[in-house]
Amino acid sequence: MNNFLLSALIFLPLAGSVMVLLLPSTYRDSFRWISIIVSVINLLNIISLYNNFDKHVSNYQFVEQHEWIRMSLGNLGVLSIDYLLGVDGINMPMLLLSGIVLLIGSISSFTIEYRQKAYHSLYLLLSGSIIGCFVSLDFFLFFLFFEFMLLPMYFLIGIWGGERREYAAIKFFIYTLVGSILILIVMIGLSMSVKDSFFSQETGRTVHTFDFRQLADFKNYIAHSILHPFEKQMIFGISARLFAFILLIVGFGIKLPSVPFHTWLPDAHVEAPTPISVVLAGILLKVGAYGFIRIAYGFFPDIAFQFTYIVAGAGVISIIYGAFNALAQEDLKKMIAYSSISHMGFVLLGLASLTVEGVNGAIYQMFGHGLVSAMLFLVAGVIYDRTHNRLIENFRGLSSAMPYFTLAVAVAFFGALGLPTLPGFMGEFFTIMGGFQSEILPNWVSMIAMLGIVLSAAYFLWTLQKMFFGTFWANRNQEENMKDLDFREIVMLYSLSALSIIFGIFPSLIFDISGESVKAFLNGF
Amino acid sequence: MLEKLLNILFSSRVLLPDLLFGVVFLVIVAAIAFSQKLDAERTYVLFNVLLISVLISLGFVFYAFLGFYTQYYESGSVLFGKLIYLDSISLFFKLIISIASVAVLIHVWVVGYKVVGEFYAIFVALVWGLFIMTMTTNWLMLYVSLEMVSICSYILVVFNKGKDNSEAGIKYLLFGATSSAIMLYGISLLYGMTGTLNFVGQEFTIFLGQNPTWIVQIAVFMAIGGLLFKLSAVPFHSWTPDVYEATPTPIVAFLSIAPKAAVILVLIRLFSSLSIDFRMIMAIIIMASITIGNFSALWQTNTKRMLGYSTIAHAGFMLVGLLATNTIGIQSTIFYITTYLFITLAAFLLIDLLALKTESYELESLRGLGQENIFLGLAAVIIMIALVGLPPTVGFTGKLLLFTALWESYQTSGSNMLLVVLIFGLLNTAISIFYYIKIPYFMIFKEPKIGVRYFQIGFIRKGFLLIFLFFIIYLFMRPSGLINLIESLKLA
């Protein structure tokens, strides 16, 4: 079945990007509207996909497949790269999240005044490649979009960022590039070890494929190939598949980010402009988690099983380490950045548990954290826009001056710290439940993770108390700047609040979608 | 006797287009000797450029025409008593060299370099030498063609006489002469071992195999010394940055691709008939080239010097396909060279266009140029990520193919060394991003010193750069055509 809806999701922003680039600068006020219109159309398109998504099957839907590159490798057969898109229960929630967050990001970009043409062109380019990354079902195509996200991100942080933007941008670039090179090595290895069963029979030659569906199937591995699951090939004295899996978890661990590969994130977040922080925390981190599920766990289930302790350990350490760091921060944005590291740790924990609850919880946590972290960075942006200052200690009693703002902040903070009916709770609850139910993981691992919830309650509530309660005061006599939200900010924060509450009360909106696919995914273990 | 004469006659007929170069060389020398200085020097330059470009293309049309006589190419034809070996792969490399020379001549004209007439004569001789190098399988012929290329390069490097220029020229000459001497010594050792000067063939392979491996390794390493010098691979690389910095950019652009392509072809031929395991030495050369090239480039503040170090690193990457020692390895090397042709020519053209504005090759002088001219800023981003090897540029496809070949070779041979080279090479691309990105970084991120002053570059200059950019992107999107062409070449 071929349809064009997923392609439209990718190419509409790319077309918008080119359009912005080609329009003369005299239309500079219309650029932001192009961004918004493109994002709205994409979101509507995604919602229609979501409605038409068949919840009762686990296989890929809306599949689009076109032959792209066929290279003959001489005696080795043919290298086949397809333009292959599709969604299942694992990437559908991510797609929905991207649609929402990219729209919020484009609304938030309204305040960008400096070189709008370049900004919106890059923003749309970024949007297209993010969506492309989530819907690709061909490893080559996935990698392409994965790499291609770096470039617009580098410029968006580097040009429109804060004081140390150049340092943060290059650090982000190099960290992620190292990660993606590790992934590239595995990609080459996998494609050399797997043949497309159908085309190989048809053409009589070995067709090396990058197709996700083929890579996940052990039957397609070529005998005596290096990554063959049942022949124990060795690299440097360790199993080849183990080696490949380690490369993948480091590669995606950088993107996720998981301790100890997280050090780029606080810099990038603090220096990035608000909309880019929103996109970075809301979606880009999820690309790493998605890669973990789809690629590292999907293609190497045998190794992932052995690695439960290490992945869960990395998750728990991220949770605790991120939380303690967040507790110590004086800068609001930095605090939120570390809280992101902490919350993404739950995704790893849920995934490592390899239970239905845990993996569903991980996907839900990704979705929920996407909404909440977008809100959190918008909150930081609101304060920064008014005062050019983000230090927590510089503000007190904001609730009396900015009541509407305080309400949104309360939803965001409580959503993040895991109050029931808000998304943070469901994600953390299910991942930890998965951890307890897991036959492999000992119970104390999940208990430590629960400590993370307590810590996150501590730093969020303390921040809330310090900044919003008490008598109204802002440092350097900036009291008169502290105006309440304007219309644009209300739209962004309140729509996200509403979505958080809806998805918090009805988590089945996500679980129904992901359920069947997760079951099928866990059958591989 | 008559047979020999007939052979020479026949060979000359097949090689007619090559001999045409000799005629052109003589004609230009004569024309310069007898012509007085023209007043409108510019028309003179234009005249020369058109003449040479037309001739090179003409010569090539000849080749294409001859290509119909498949008996010369399909199986490869041996000419001039085994001195010349003509096959489809040499034809392909001649095509690469021709494109490079035409592009460089247009570069000279577009940017407006003032050159003397002798330049064209020397240039023709240089191209001729390279053409001969692509179709030789004989050590002596190889040495002669290599010297022909070297001597012409020595002259070209010092063409516009300056102090830096002569220093670089002397360095180039000394290093070149030394490596030639080493090469000659290696060749004599190999001749002593095998008793044949032909390095492709049963005789060479069999006799070489009868000698102790380590002696053969040393001899081969010495014999390819002169080639590695042209390739600017470690340990024969140290001339590169100085020469690149001091030499006029079009000539550097030419040196960064055409001699390398010819040398790689010779290496492909040599390695396909080596009967010993030469991979260890190759691996060391590759890793050393990539590392030294990349790490030295990190500290450079001059763009041309930086690109000089970058070509050292790229020389390492070009050899990766040969390390793989399989057919796909050779094919991906050829693919890589073809793509590098467009990338490197584009890179040098770009910095020359920028230098037109700034009159300097310092990184610092690039401040804000991307803001003042968005087209050049975009071009810089595309070219530099192509040099790193990121998608969506053809640099990525080239590296992907190379490392796929290496992986395949590793999978069949199980030699861990290959995997080390693979990981090492790939991680090095992450390091290289740091200096390549500096050029767009200075152009786009840094504010210009005195406000933003928009400027335009001429239509022809823009169009010329666009052609390269088009190929860099297009070959990524649709590599099949080029790959099929390379596959159809008969590899030795």
Interface residues (C-beta under 8 A of the other chain):
Chain A: I69 R70 M71 S72 L73 G74 N75 L76 L79 A118 F143 L144 E147 F148 L150 L151 Y154 F155 G158 I159 E166 I170 F173 I174 L177 V178 I181 L184 I185 I188 G189 S191 M192 S193 S225 I226 I235 F236
Chain B: N326 T327 I328 Q331 I374 V381 I385 L390 P391 P392 F396 L400 L401 F403 T404 W407 E408 Y410 Q411 N416 L419 L422 I423 L426 L427 T429 A430 I433 F434 I437 Y441 I444 F445 R478 P479 S480 I483 N484 E487
